[in-house]
Amino acid sequence: MAEIEMADVFAAGRRGRRGSLHAYRVRGLGRSAVVLWIGGEGDELDQVLALPGADRCQVPAFRTVRQARVYVSRRGWRLATAEANTLELTRVQHWLEDPVRRRVPSGAVLEAWNFVEDLARGLGEVHRLPQQSAVHNSAYEKLFGGECAAWTPAEQRAVLELITAGVELWNSCPVIVKPPSSVVLFDSGRGVPRGL
């Protein structure tokens, strides 16, 4: 498994974390891109790669997996696999437009739930998602088990609220399209660039 040292990634304050790096394609109605996803090691949580920006963290976004692979390679990292998984966010967005009449695309909703949590963590913006409770946990377990038809009204509301907020986060988060591949070093712990 390819591992990277994320010393220059300040997303969610996780300096120095290690994990496997993956290209992940997100196809949505408002925004589609290939992003980089970091699989957490041990008890560390997964997150979408985000780099420090002027005001907020920014997600490197690519049109193709090849562009992402070149970016990663030039930074001295490696992708864990040559392939990229795809989140069909469009299916989720169509469901969100009329959740009463449309069947829940359970696999896509489960992937979207995981993605928006990882995105929020990477951006350091978990506050933009609803705080999760026992209702969310129960809804997630049913979704994971393919039993979303058994959601209570409260569970369905919780899922709709979370996924809607997550889609909004994805569509509005700052991105860097085809970011430069140079590595910037940061002063110890203060997040201040100190040169190339």
N, C-alpha and C positions, 0 to 999 in steps of 0.2 A: 504494500500500500504506500502510495506517495505521501510523504508528510512534508509540511512546510512550517517554518517558524514564522509566526505572524508578528514579529517585533515592530513592524511599521503599521500595523492595523490597529487603530484605536477604537474601532466599532465596539460599542457597549463596554468600553474600558477593559478590554481583554488583551492587554499587552502581553507578548511573549507566549501566547497560547499556541498549541500545535494541533494539527488535525489533517485529515485528507481533504484535498481540493478537487472539486468537481465542476464541470460546466453544466449549467441547468438552463434549458430553454423554457421561456414563459411566453405563451401565445394568448394575448388578451385583446379585447375590443379597443381599448384606449391606448395600450402600449404593449409591444412585443419586443423581446430582447433575449440574448443569452447572457446570463449572469454567472458569477462564480460563487459557489456554495462551499462552506467549510464544515465538514463533519466533525463534531466535537469528539474529543478523546476522553475516555473514562466518564466522569460525571459532568464534564463540560457540555454545554448545550450547543447544538448546531446553530449556524448563522450564515446569512448572506454576506459576502465580502463587501465592505464599505470602506472608503478611504476618507481621511479628513478633508473637509472643504473649508471655505472661508467662514461660513456660518454654521453649516451642518455637514454631517457625513454625506458622501456621495457614492452611489453604486456604479462601479464600472459596468458599462453595458455594451454588448457587441451584437453585430448583425448575424455573425456566423460562429460556429464552434471553432473553426480554424482561426479566426481573429482572436478569440479568447485563448486558444492554445499558444499562439505566437506571443501574446501579451504575457502569459504565464511563463513561458520559456525564457523570454528576455529578462524577466525578473529573477531567474534562477530557480523557479519552482517547477513542479510537474503536476499534471492532472492525474488523478488516481486511475481514471479510465479514459480511453479514447472517445467513448460514446457520451452523449448527453441525454439525460432523461428530459421529458417534456411535460410541462403542466399545461393542459388545455383549459386555460382560464376562461376562454370564451364560453365553454359549456356551463361553467359556474355562473358567469355573468348573465347568460340567457335564463338560467334558473332563477337568479335573483330578481329578474324583471317580473316574474309571475310565479312565485314559489307555491301558491295554492293550486294552480292548475298544472304546473310542470312537475314531472318526476325528478326527484333528487338524483343528480349524477354523482352517486356516493363516492366513487373512486376519485373523481376530479375535486369534489368538495374536501375530501380527506387530504389530498395533496395540497390544495389551496390553503387549508387550515395550517398545515405544517409550514408551508412557504411563508405565509404572512407573519407567523410567529418568528421564524428565522430572519425574515426581512426586518421586522421591528427591532429584534435584538441587534442585528448588524448595524442598523442605523442609530442605535441608542435611543429609539423612540417607542419603547413598549407602552408608554403612556397613551399612545394614539389608538391602541386597541382596548376594548372593554376589559376591565379586570375580570379574570376568570374565577368562577365559583364551582361549587359542587354540581350545579346544573350543567355547566360547560363540560365538566369531567364525565358526567353521565351521558351527555349527548355525544361526546367524543368516543366513548366506549361503544355506544350503539353504532355510531358511524363506522368505527374500525371493524366491528363485527358484522357489518353489512345489514344492520337492523334499523336504519334511519326511519323506516315506516313506523317504528315503535316510539319515535320521539314524542314526548309530551308537548303541549303547546308552549310551555316555558322553555323547554329544550330547543324547540324549533326557533323561537324568538331569539334565544341566546346565540344560536348558530348564525342566523340571518344577520344579527347585529355585528358579530365578530367578523364574518366573511365580508360584509359590506364595508366595514371600517378598514379591513385589510386590503380590499381591492382599491379603495380610495388612497390608502397609503402607497400602494404600488404605482398607481397612476399619477401621484403627485410628488413622489420622492425625487430628490435631485439625483440625476445620473450624469456620468461622464461617458459620452459616446466615443468608443475607440480611444481610451485614455492613453497618454504617452507611457512608454514602458520603462522609463528611468526610475531608479529607486531613490527615494528621499529618506535620509536618515533623520531621526528626531532626537532632540536633546532628552536626556534621561528623565522620563516621567512627566515632562511638562507639555509634550505635544508640540514643541516649537521646532520648525525645520532648522537644521544646522548645515545643510549642504548636500551635495551629491557625493 
